[in-house]
Amino acid sequence: MMCYAFVNLLNAVYLALFLLFVFEPQFIFICDIWYQVDEATFEPD
């Protein structure tokens, strides 16, 4: 039972890493846009 849970956790980690590698450029792009919006929002006129 514990072994099955460990394998399940390992699969989840591999899936998360795979998704990170696939969506990393889009994620950085979104973060960059959010950072620019954040800067523009809190920039005193």
Sequence and secondary structure as in RCSB ss.txt:
>XXXX:A:sequence
MMCYAFVNLLNAVYLALFLLFVFEPQFIFICDIWYQVDEATFEPD
>XXXX:A:secstr
 HHHHHHHHHHHHHHHHHHHHHHHHHHHHHHHHHHHHHHHHH   
